[in-house]
Amino acid sequence: MLPPELPPLPALTHAEAELIDRYLDVVDLLGRVNPAHSGDTYRGLRAAQALVGKATALRDALTLMHLRGEHELHGPTLARALRVLDGERRTGRVALPPGAD
């Protein structure tokens, strides 16, 4: 049986697609570094080291958008793209888990 088909990505410029990809790269690494989640320090160290390069790529994507005259981020469209790409789960790894109070 095939998995359910994902909704299509909204129409994005190349620069917007690059921004989304680089943002999710950074989010994934931040989720691995999050000290509120179990894991070993080496895994967090490796993620933190990789974060430098991914943050630079994110900056470069935003710089390219700005230089090309794309001065506004279209939040609803970009949020739809993030949802299609499992952004809610991925960004959830950055947040604190629910408290056991």
C-alpha positions in Angstrom: 0.0 0.0 0.0 1.3 3.4 -0.9 1.6 6.2 1.7 -1.0 9.0 1.5 -0.1 11.6 -1.1 1.2 14.9 0.3 -0.5 18.1 -0.7 1.4 20.0 -3.4 3.9 22.6 -2.4 2.7 26.1 -3.1 4.4 28.0 -5.9 7.6 29.4 -4.6 10.4 31.4 -6.2 13.7 29.6 -6.4 15.0 31.9 -3.6 11.9 31.2 -1.4 12.4 27.4 -1.8 16.1 27.9 -0.9 15.1 29.9 2.2 12.7 27.2 3.3 15.2 24.4 2.8 18.0 26.2 4.6 15.6 27.2 7.5 14.6 23.6 8.0 18.3 22.6 7.9 18.9 25.0 10.8 15.8 23.9 12.7 16.8 20.2 12.4 20.2 20.9 13.8 18.8 23.1 16.6 16.5 20.2 17.5 19.5 17.9 17.8 21.3 20.4 20.1 18.2 21.1 22.3 19.4 20.2 25.8 15.8 19.5 26.9 15.8 16.3 24.9 17.7 13.1 25.7 20.8 12.3 23.8 24.6 12.3 24.0 26.8 15.3 24.0 28.7 14.2 21.0 25.6 14.2 18.9 24.9 17.8 20.1 28.4 18.8 19.5 28.3 17.6 15.9 25.0 19.3 15.3 26.4 22.6 16.8 29.5 22.4 14.5 27.3 21.9 11.5 25.0 24.7 12.5 27.6 27.3 11.6 27.6 26.3 8.0 23.8 25.9 7.8 23.2 29.3 9.4 25.6 30.9 6.8 23.6 29.2 4.0 20.4 30.6 5.5 21.9 34.1 5.7 23.0 33.7 2.1 19.5 32.7 1.0 18.0 35.7 2.6 20.7 38.0 1.2 19.9 36.7 -2.3 16.2 37.3 -1.9 16.9 40.9 -0.7 19.3 41.6 -3.6 16.8 40.2 -6.1 14.2 42.7 -4.8 12.2 40.1 -2.8 11.8 42.3 0.2 8.7 40.7 1.8 8.3 37.2 3.1 4.8 35.9 2.3 4.1 34.2 5.6 0.9 32.2 4.7 2.5 30.8 1.5 5.8 29.9 3.3 3.9 28.4 6.2 2.0 26.2 3.8 5.3 25.0 2.3 6.7 24.4 5.8 3.7 22.3 6.7 4.0 20.2 3.6 7.7 19.6 4.4 6.8 18.4 8.0 7.8 21.7 9.5 5.5 21.5 12.5 7.1 18.3 13.7 10.6 19.5 12.9 10.2 22.8 14.6 8.6 21.1 17.6 12.0 19.5 18.4 13.4 23.0 19.1 10.7 23.8 21.8 10.7 22.6 25.3 8.7 19.4 25.9 5.6 19.6 28.0 6.3 19.9 31.7 5.7 17.1 34.1 4.3 19.6 36.7 
